[in-house]
Amino acid sequence: MRPARALIDLDALRHNYRLAREMSGARALAVIKADAYGHGSVRCAQALEAEADGFAVACIEEALVLREAGIAAPILLLEGFFEADELALIDQHDLWCVIHAQWQIEAIEQARLSKPLTAWLKLDSGMHRVGLHPAYYQHAYRRLLASGKVSKIVLMSHFARADEPECERTAEQLAVFQQARDGLSAEVSLRNSPAVLGWPQVPSDWVRPGIMLYGATPFEQAQQQAARLQPVMTLESKIISVRELPAGEPVGYGARFVAERPTRVGVVAMGYADGYPRHAPTGTPVLVDGQLTRLIGRVSMDMLTVDLTDLPQTGLGSCVELWGKQVLASDVAMAAGSIPYQIFCNLRRVPLVYVGG
Ligand SMILES: Cc1ncc(COP(=O)(O)O)c(C=O)c1O
């Protein structure tokens, strides 16, 4: 059997969820959209369900997968509904719903629901993607309430630059939010992972941690709170071939690496078809039998090559950690010009193996 696989440590997932709660002192919706950032949404939800205040996904399709697996906890649709007829399913499956546009309010007014909805009213406080305009926010709130179709409204917004600790934009967005919601007495949800980790002064009755649940930092620089996270995924494989090359010989497609000295090359069963970033350059960290070394040459579809020259005890069958508890996914992502969010979401073909019950 091909040795490539991703171990998913569910104890680490629970540890990170508890940290999000502890750091924020708030209730926390575990963001498990995009198949829990590649970690498997059903298993992650099952591992958290006994303690989680709820979950958040992007869309109804993702929510229904969880309901079909028996997840009964609250589930928030972060993009709400895309078409009015989804409201029937939202009603049937008891889903919470972000409302970010006027047409959605009109659809709710006209909907026939068996019971009132829990709505999260999203303000565009400066990210300028989705969300209601500040000038319309209070009107939207009153309109929703007057519809008689909602039982609860949570006031929410989303930060564009909370991962930049020195950036003033987060405070500016907060000020826009505070002004827009002035006088409304309702619960508030503002903080995603970087805001949970780095912006303790931002109020939030509900936090929405995503990337931190998976133990990866959203920051480019070292950050004290992020250092407390435990990586959840270990992407691992084995050395399946070894080559001894004299100086001057190239390795792999495009001869991107040419040996400067006699070089022992290890070939790993892992490639970009598994989601390992093709743009990871020579020098990207890799762990072989617990020892740090580097990727060399171009990543191929099913294989990549590593430098074993200074690791004489390693060889055929040696264990390779592409990222995990020692080689951080965020470091691999940065080397490849990406972010941990993307390299997790890109994972495919490798089996997910759950540990920690
Ligand atoms: C509205 C909303 N809240 C929370 C999150 C989670 O963000 P993070 O993974 O940075 O914690 C996302 C993710 O994109 C989001 O769109």
PDBQT file of the ligand as one rigid body, heavy atoms in Angstrom, charges set to zero:
ROOT
HETATM    1  C1  LIG A 401     -17.148  34.594   8.400  1.00  0.00    +0.000 C 
HETATM    2  C2  LIG A 401     -15.994  33.744   8.820  1.00  0.00    +0.000 A 
HETATM    3  N1  LIG A 401     -15.768  33.554  10.117  1.00  0.00    +0.000 NA
HETATM    4  C3  LIG A 401     -14.728  32.804  10.553  1.00  0.00    +0.000 A 
HETATM    5  C4  LIG A 401     -13.853  32.212   9.676  1.00  0.00    +0.000 A 
HETATM    6  C5  LIG A 401     -12.676  31.412  10.200  1.00  0.00    +0.000 C 
HETATM    7  O1  LIG A 401     -11.491  32.095   9.926  1.00  0.00    +0.000 OA
HETATM    8  P1  LIG A 401     -10.093  31.550  10.500  1.00  0.00    +0.000 P 
HETATM    9  O2  LIG A 401      -9.856  30.254   9.824  1.00  0.00    +0.000 OA
HETATM   10  O3  LIG A 401      -9.111  32.595  10.109  1.00  0.00    +0.000 OA
HETATM   11  O4  LIG A 401     -10.283  31.411  11.959  1.00  0.00    +0.000 OA
HETATM   12  C6  LIG A 401     -14.054  32.402   8.303  1.00  0.00    +0.000 A 
HETATM   13  C7  LIG A 401     -13.100  31.816   7.353  1.00  0.00    +0.000 C 
HETATM   14  O5  LIG A 401     -12.841  32.259   6.296  1.00  0.00    +0.000 OA
HETATM   15  C8  LIG A 401     -15.150  33.193   7.861  1.00  0.00    +0.000 A 
HETATM   16  O6  LIG A 401     -15.367  33.392   6.568  1.00  0.00    +0.000 OA
ENDROOT
TORSDOF 0
